[in-house]
Amino acid sequence: MTDEQRKSITDLRHSGYGYTAIAKAVGLSKDSVKAYCRSHDLAGVLARSNAHINIATEKCLNCGKPLTQHLKVKKKKFCCPECHTTWWDSHQGQVNQRAVYHYVCPACGKEFTAYGNSHRKYCCHSCYIADRFKGGDAI
């Protein structure tokens, strides 16, 4: 263990980080960090949860605000749902839409596409009603 690693462990422990987070940041095993902390009276301090550690400072794709990434959670791209919706609406051509399905409506015969719904049959609700309850067989 180098002097730089010892200083980093001490600083991170005083900042409230846990053994696992410190071990990942410093590049040592969790047990080495724990042993160092116990021998230098750094143990017993309530550490922050590892899920709330700022791993990287990335920016929101829409507004540019800094994002806080969390361990063991999917990386964020947006700071809020509003930014996600705004970006999606203004960049529809750049989004890789793999779940686009092409159909022909059995009621009106019109061709239509549906995104994300592989079991869709009708182009609209009125076509569904017209085809489902045709001939006055309504229950």
Secondary structure by P-SEA (a helix, b strand, c coil): ccaaaaaaaaaaaaacccaaaaaaaacccaaaaaaaaaaacccccccccccccccccccccccccbbbbbccccccccccaaaaaaaaaacccccccccbbbbbccccccccccccccccccccaaaaaaaaacccccc
